[in-house]
């Protein structure tokens, strides 16, 4: 019974540690994914992930790639902790006398985990997207201003630039959303987030469990850390690409500011229809390779930390606590 009491806090701590390490490593790629997904055919500032990152560094500096990272670093701990702990909880509840779960029950456990995590994921994504996309909108504004000046003068524009718009902060965005829309403002796009995260977890957790089991020693011990890492990478990439269409729609719906001549959307179906009509089916895969590059190491690192039991070791070092 004591193990059970320690196991839940340990899983929460492991999930938090994994999330912090993972986000720090891959956040610039996530920023590129958001900007690529949000740009529409009218104004294409970026042609690829590398082009986006290079232009971001040139215009915003190195730390421009980490816009919105503070929100993620603050909320990723509870988000990852809830997801991993909830999956374990549901797997335990659905198991019968310690027998191996069927695929259907593994998927059901993943569904439960994905549903639980959106409590934190939705406001986190809502704030992060505004901060990440602000640089794209500012670059578009400067480009259009330069083009207008060139057109009006019939020659090269003067080197003077229009004053930059004030950059939003997470605190300011939260305050404005709560004041104008109440708590519901932070949960805009909740349905789209559920449609992304629940299928993701349904695919990810069973696939990871089965891939990880392939490298399990005959003695029944835990799989080696590199097996857990590779299983997390493969399962994360596969699940990320599978749900990318929902991620594109979610990103568009949660973006509060639009560029010039960019569509606005009234809901999930309206957004999906307009993307299909104006940009074609390929638009639903925008940023898919970026998302795979983000999710693969993120979940690979998460599973290594989780299976190494770093938190169990830390808890065991505390006075009066045994792992």
N, C-alpha and C positions, 0 to 999 in steps of 0.2 A: 504493500500500500504506500509505503514511503517513496518507492520508485515512481509511482504514479503522480505523487504530489510534486516531485522534483521534475518529472519529465515534461510537464506542460510549460513551466517557466523556462526550462532549458530549450525547448523547441521555439518558444517566442524569442529568446535571446539569439539562438542560432539563425533564425529567420532575419532578425534585425541586422546582425553582423554581416550576413551574406548580402543583404540588400544594400547596405552602405558601401561595401567593397565593390559590388557589381555596378552600381550606379556611377560611382566615381570613375570607373574604368571606361564605361561605354556611353556616358551622357552626350558627348559631342555627336555621336552617330544618331542618337535619338533626336537631337535638335535638327539634324539634316533631314531625318525622316519626316518630322512635323512640317518643315518648310516645303519639302517636295510634295507632300500630300495636299497642302493647302493652296499651292499655286495652281491657277487654272489656265486654260489655253490662251486667254487674252494677254496675260503678262507673265511670261516664263523667264524668271531671273536666273534660275539654276538648271543646268542640264544633267547633273548627276550628283551623287553624294560628295565626291571629291571636289567638284566645282563649287558646291554649296559651302563646304568647309573652308576652302581657300578664300572665297569671297567674304565669308564671315570674318575670318582672321584679318583680312585687309581692311575691312570697313569698321569692325568692332573690336579688334584686338583678340589676343589669345583667349581671354576670359569671356569674350562674347560667345564662345562655343558652350559656355556653362550657364547661359541665361536660363533661369528657372531651376537650376540644380538645387538651390537651397530648399525649395518646396519639396522636391523629390527626396532629398537627404533627410528632411524632417519627417515626411510621411511614409517613406518606403519601409521603415522599420515596422510600424504596425501593419502595413499592407502585406508585406512578405510574411510576417509572423502569423497573421490571421490566415493567409492562404495555406501555408505549410501545416500549421497546427490544426486547422479545420479539416484538411484532407486526412491527416492522421486520425482525428477524432471520428470522422465518418467511416473510414476504413475499419476502425476498431468496432464501431457500432454495427457495421454490416457483416463482420466476420462471424463465422459460426464455429465455436470450439477451436479457434486457432487455425482452421482450415484455410487454404488458399482462396482468395476472392475470385469469383468469376469475373469475366471481362465486363459484363453488364453492371455488376456491383462496383467495380473499380471506376467505371464511367459515372455511376451515380454519386460516388464519393467525390470525384472531381467536380461534378456539377454543384454539389453542396459547397465545396471550397470556393469555387468561382463566384457563387452567389453571395457568400459571406464577405469576400474581399472588396466588393464594390462599395461598401460602406465608406471605405477610405479611398479607394481608387478614383471614384468619380470626382470628388472635390480636388484631389491631387492633380489629376489630369486636366481639369478645368483651369486651374491656376497656371499650371506648367505650360499649357498650350499658348495662353495669352502672352506669357513672357518669352517663350521661344519664337513666336511668330512676329513679335514686335519689330525685330531687326529686318525681317523680309518686307514688312509694310513700309518701314522707314526707307529702305533701299529703293523700293518701288516709287515712293513719293519723290525722292531726290531725282530719280531717273526721269520721271514725267515732268518735273519742274525744269530740268535741263533741256529736255526735248521741246517744251513749250517756249523756253527762252530762245533756243536755236531757231525755232520756226518764226518767232516774232521778229527777231533781229536779222534773219537771213544770213547769219554767220555764226562763228563759234561762240558759245556762251562765255560770259565773264566768269572768272574763277571763283567769285563770291558764291557762297551757298546760302540757301534759306536756312533759318535757324531750325535746329533739330527739335522734333516734338519731344516733350518730356517722357522719359521712360517709366512705364508703370512698375510698381512694386507689388509683391504678393500681398502685403498688408493693405495697400491701397485698393487693390482689386477685391480682396475679401470684404473690406468695409463697404465699397460701392455696391457689390452684389447683395450683401445682406441688407443694405439700406433700401435698394430699389426693388429687389425680388424676394427678400427674406431668405430663409434657409434653402428654399427650392432653387435659388439662383446658383448655389454651389453644386447643385445636383442636376444641372442642365445636361442633357445627353445621357441620363441614367439608363434609359432603355437600350441605347446603342452600346453603352459600356457593358451591360448585361449580355447583349447579343455577341459581344466580342469575348468577354472574359469567361463566361460559362462554357461555350464550346471549346475555348482554349484549354481550360482545365479538364474538360472531358477527354480531349485528345492527349494532353500533356502527361497527366499523372499515370494513367494506365500504360502509356507507351514507355515512360521512364521506368516504371516498376518492372516491366517485362524485359526491357533492354538491360537494366541493371542486374536483373536476376541471371542473365546469360553469363555474366562474369563472376557470379558467386562461386566461391570454392566449394568443393564437394563436402567439406567439413561442416558446411552450414554457416560459417562466419560471414561477416559483412563483406561485400565486394570491395576490392581495392579502390583507393581514392580516384585513380585515373579512370576506372570503369564508371564510377559515379559521375565524374566530370564529363566524360564523353557521352554517357547516356543522357545527362542533363542538356548538353549541347544539341544533340541530335533531336531529342524529343521537343526541346524548346523551339528549334528552328522549324521543324515540321508543323508544330501547332501554330507558330507565329504566321507562317505563310498561308496556312489554311484559313485563318480568320482575318487576313489582311483587308478584304473588302469591307468588313464591318469596322475595322480600325480607321479606314479612310473616311467612311461616313461619320463615325464618331468624332474624328478630328475636325471635320468641316462643321458639324453641328455645334461643337463646343467653342469654336472661334467666334468671339464677340465682334471683332473688327474685320472689315472686308477691304480688299484692295479695289482699285478703280475697275468698273465693269465686271466685278465678280458676283456670281450668283448668291442669293440668300435662300435659306431653306426653312420650311415650316415644320418639318419632322423627318423621321427616318426614311419613310417611303418617298416623300417629295425629294429629299436629297439624293437618294439612290436613282430615282428616275432622271433627275436633271444631270447627274454625272454621266449616266448611260447615254442620254440624248446628246449632250454637248461635248463630251470628251471620249466617249466610246468605252467598251468593256475593259480595255487595257488600263484605264484610269483607276480601276479598283485594285490594281496591283502596284500603284505608286508607293514607293518607299518599302516595298516588300523585302528587298534584299537588305535594306538598312535595318528593318525590324528584325530580320533573321540574325543579322550581325549583332544586334543589341541583345536579343533574347538568348541566343546560344551561350555566350559567356556568362550572362547574368544568372541563368538557371544552372549552368555548369558549376559556377562558383557557389551558388546557393546550396546545391546538393552536396558538394564536397564539404562545406562548412557544417552542413546539417548532419552528414553521415560520419564525419570525424568526431562530432560531439564536443566541439570547442566549449560550448556553454556548460556541458556536464563537468568538464575539467575545471572551469572557472568556479562553478558552484561547489565543487568538491574542495576547493582551496579556502572557501569561507569557513570561519569558525563555526563548529556545531553543525556543519552540513556535509553529508556524504553523497557521492554520485550514485 
